[in-house]
Amino acid sequence: MLPMTEPLSFPRVVRLRDDCDRPVSEEYIIPPDAKAGVLELLYPFVDLPGLDEEFFDLHEERKFRVADFKVVRENGLTLLVSPYYYSSGGTVIDWAPPEWADD
């Protein structure tokens, strides 16, 4: 796993967040063919999910495909986050099994 303090070599764009006092972050532009490698590099848990797996974002209370993850750089840290990060702030720690959703 890559230390959270190390930046990635992909280009970044500045994004604004609606959900906190730190409104600015930089989002990495990761090509689809590099997503699996980036996930493997940043995923902090033992069982690496596949890109087609589904998770439930606890903050947004919505499901998402793992392949839709984002990587952001904030305050000197590189973070693996859900696709809903900019509206609700869910990081990889907030990814739950899809069964947790109230379908």
N, C-alpha and C positions, 0 to 999 in steps of 0.2 A: 504494500500500500504506500502511496505517495504521502509524505508529510504534508499536512494541511497548509503549511507556510510556503510551499513551493508553487510557483506559478506554472501553468501549462504553456505549451508553445503555440497554441491556437490564437487567432486574432480575437479581440474583445470589443464589445460595444457597451456604451454606458446605458444603463437602464434606471428607471425610477421605481421605487417601491411605495405602495400606498399604506402599508400596514405597520410602519414603525418610525422611530425617530431618526433612523439612518436611511434617508431616502435614496441614496445613490449607491449603485453597485455596478460591476462590470460583468457582463455575460459573455462567456466563451462561445464562439461560433465553431461547433464541432460537426464535421462532415459525417453523414450517416455511416460511411464505411469505417470510421474511427470510433464510433460509439461503444462497441463491445470492449475495445481496448481501454478506453477511458473509464468505463464502468468497472472493469477489473482493477484498474489502477487506484480508483478512489473509493470503491465500496468497502466499508469498514467491518463488515460482518463475515462470518465463515462461509455461509452458503450463498454463493454468487447467483443472483437470479438471471434468467435468460432475458433478452431484450423483448420477447413477446409475452412475458409474464405480466400479470396485472397486480397492482397494489392499490391500497386505499390511503389517501392523504388525510391524516387525522385533523389537520387544521382546516382544509378546504371541504372535508367530508364528501369527497368525490374519488372515484376510481380513475386510474390512469395506466397506460402501458409503460413499462420500464424504459423502452426506447425513447419515450418522450421526455426523459429527465433533462435537466439543465445543469450546467456547472457555472458558478458565479465566483467572483473574486471580490471580497469585502474585507476591509480592515486588515489587510495582509494575509488573509486566509483564502484558500481555494475550497469551495463547498459544493458537494453533490446535493441537488435539491429537486423537488418535484416540479412538474410543469406549471403548477399553480403558485410557485414561490412568490411571484410579484404581487399576487393578490392576498395571500394568506401566510406566507413565510415558512411553509413546510420544508424541512431538510430531510435527508435520508433517515434520520432518527425518527421521523414522523411517518414513515412508510409502514403501513400495517397490512396484514393479509386481507384480500378482497372480501372475505366472509364477514369482516367487521362492518361492512356497509349495510345500511338499512334499506335494502332494495324494495 
